[in-house]
Amino acid sequence: MSTRKYTAALLLLTCFLFSCEKVIDVELSPADQPYVIEGQITNQKKGALVVISQTTDFENPGTYPGVSGAIVTISDAQGNVYPLTETQQGFYQDSLLLGKPGMTYRLHVTLNGSEYTATSIMPEWVKMDSLFVKPDGSNLSNRERYLANVTYTDPAGKTNFYRFVQFRNGVKEKTIFIRNDERTDGNQVTAPLRYPADDDNDILPGDKIKVEMQCIDQAGYQYWYSLDRGALGDGSAASPANPVSNMQGGALGYFSAHTSETREITAP
């Protein structure tokens, strides 16, 4: 059977999930349009959310329809099962469910006779000590450039992974910010959130900056790392067209149990 190239844009949790939008090219037959399942549970209210969409072909660019009719549950290692309710097309949520650090969570989705599962362990919470903005060289117009910086203390003797999501005046920065503690175990860390030098995205005095700090598990880190490498065209990625995922059953996407903390400042 001949194949055509299809585009899957990860909805990646929109404003609820504080995530980013990336485009993934996958070689598929015309009849094969996989589901994209993007789920999370956090230690914050309204943090349990699953978004289900479907890949589309080149005849429908920019359209990523939400998928209704799924049965979605999140369960924990203690045997509790929490059903998620579809609140709008393709969005399934439990606004009261709070995740607990150290707990293992399992996502289960039943859709059109198929089952999709993923497991994630919520790491211990690491406090964001501070958020500040300071100069960092020049941009493309030789104008002084500013970066947001996050400080935190990495717990000693444990393997930790982090993701940061930055907003400028309510608009999410598309750059993927992730870190591990391979070289910073037990240290006080200052993490500059570096993004491509682009005049349109530069932080300016008076801008409202919001940063979410997530403590993610290793599977989550591998997903974001491979997605970032694939988007950059880095040949070291396992598959430039398909990020490493913890989803089982043939769907694209991921499931992440992570802690979340958000701070906001005004750029000086």
Summary of the structure (lengths in Angstrom):
residues: 268
radius of gyration: 19.0
end to end distance: 59.0
largest distance: 59.0
contacts: 853
relative contact order: 0.19
helix: 8%
strand: 48%
